[in-house]
Amino acid sequence: MHLHCDGFIELKLSSMHINDDGDDEGLDEQDRTIEKLTRQLDRARRKCEVYRSNLLSILKDIEEQKLQLSVKVQNIKLGMKE
């Protein structure tokens, strides 16, 4: 099983089985399982994007605070030289 951007289609095609007697009831169950797993994957991707966005925001804030501290330290150094 390989997942790519079009993973739903590839997953569905790679997991389809038809019984020798032609009974395809298993396909319906497999389709439901694939749909359920696809929804779970979509939710996980959305959560991941929210976490990523939050993390980038935190990192930006940290960088801004670091720059402010650098300026303060530089000002203290200059004040000590005078």
N, C-alpha and C positions, 0 to 999 in steps of 0.2 A: 504494500500500500504506500503510495507516494502522494503527498499533499503539496500542491502548488496553488497559485492564485485561483485556478479553476479546480481546486481540490475536490469540491463536491462531486463534480462530474467524474473525475478520475477515480475517486473513492467508490462511487456508486458502480461504475463499470467494472472495477477490479474485484468487487465483492459480490457480484451477482452470480448466483448458481441456479440452475434449473435441474430439477430431479430428472432422472432418466425416464420416468413415466409421464413427463410433461407437466407435472404439478408445479405451479408457480406460486403457491400460497406463501412459501418461504420468502419470495421476493417482497410481498407486501410488508412482512415483518422486518425484513432487511431495510426496505425503504423507510419505514417508521424509525428504525434505529439510526439510519444514516441522517435523517432529518433532525432527530433529537441531538445527535452528536454535532451536527453542523450548527444548530442553534447554540449549543454549549460553547463551541469554538468561537462563534461570533461574539457571544457575551464575554468570553475570556479576552478576545482581541480588543473589545471596547474598554474593558477594565484596564488592560495593559496600556492603552493609549492615554487613559485618564491618569494612571500612575506615572507614565512617562512625562506627561505635561506638568504634573505636580512636581516631579523631581527636577525638571528643567527650570521651573519657577524658583524652587528652593536654591538651586545652584546659582541662578542669576542673582538672587538676593545675597547669597554668601559672597559672590564676586564683588558686588557693590559695597558690602560691608568691609571686605578686605581692602578695597581701594580707599575707602574713608579712613581706615586705620593706618594705612600707609602714609596718607597725607598728614594725619595727626602725628605720627612718629617722625616724619620728615620735619614738621614744624617744631617739634620738641628738640630735635637735633640742631636745627638752625638756632633756636633760642639758647641752647647750651653753649654754642660757639661764640655768642656775643658777649 
